[in-house]
């Protein structure tokens, strides 16, 4: 695989990660999951080439690591928000049940 093809794979991966971050920030986790299949495929192809092990691509490797970290943070924040909302719903349900039992 030549350098242009390797660079294209890295560009594609970066674009997918940026899109996943954008979707996660919009709480569109279903589409994030769909894109993760494409992302996984690209990561496997990139790993096979060994392109990120080259000093020439060190900046790209660091950029991709930052994007993965950012994506992880956004998804974790969304999960925490969902957990909190679920807890509020459960407390509300218990309140309604307690109220219904006392009527």
KAJOCOR-V894068 format. One record per backbone hydrogen bond with DSSP energy under -0.5 kcal/mol. NH is the residue of the N-H (numbers start at 1). CO is the residue of the C=O. If there is no record, write none. Layout:
nh=NH co=CO
nh=NH co=CO
//
This chain:
nh=6 co=2
nh=7 co=3
nh=8 co=4
nh=9 co=5
nh=10 co=6
nh=11 co=7
nh=12 co=8
nh=13 co=9
nh=14 co=10
nh=15 co=11
nh=16 co=12
nh=17 co=13
nh=18 co=14
nh=19 co=15
nh=20 co=16
nh=21 co=17
nh=22 co=18
nh=23 co=19
nh=24 co=20
nh=25 co=21
nh=26 co=22
nh=27 co=24
nh=28 co=23
nh=29 co=27
nh=32 co=28
nh=33 co=29
nh=34 co=30
nh=35 co=31
nh=36 co=32
nh=37 co=33
nh=37 co=34
nh=38 co=34
nh=39 co=35
nh=40 co=36
nh=41 co=37
nh=42 co=38
nh=43 co=39
nh=44 co=40
nh=45 co=41
nh=46 co=42
nh=47 co=43
nh=48 co=44
nh=49 co=45
nh=50 co=46
nh=51 co=46
nh=53 co=50
nh=54 co=51
nh=57 co=54
nh=58 co=55
nh=61 co=57
nh=62 co=58
nh=63 co=59
nh=64 co=60
nh=65 co=61
nh=66 co=62
nh=67 co=63
nh=68 co=64
nh=69 co=65
nh=70 co=66
nh=71 co=67
nh=72 co=68
nh=73 co=69
nh=74 co=70
nh=75 co=71
nh=76 co=72
nh=77 co=73
nh=78 co=74
nh=79 co=75
nh=80 co=76
nh=81 co=77
nh=82 co=78
nh=83 co=79
nh=84 co=80
nh=85 co=81
nh=86 co=82
nh=87 co=83
nh=88 co=84
nh=89 co=85
nh=90 co=86
nh=91 co=87
nh=92 co=88
nh=93 co=89
nh=94 co=90
nh=95 co=91
nh=96 co=92
nh=97 co=93
nh=98 co=94
nh=99 co=95
nh=100 co=96
nh=101 co=97
nh=102 co=98
nh=102 co=99
nh=103 co=100
//
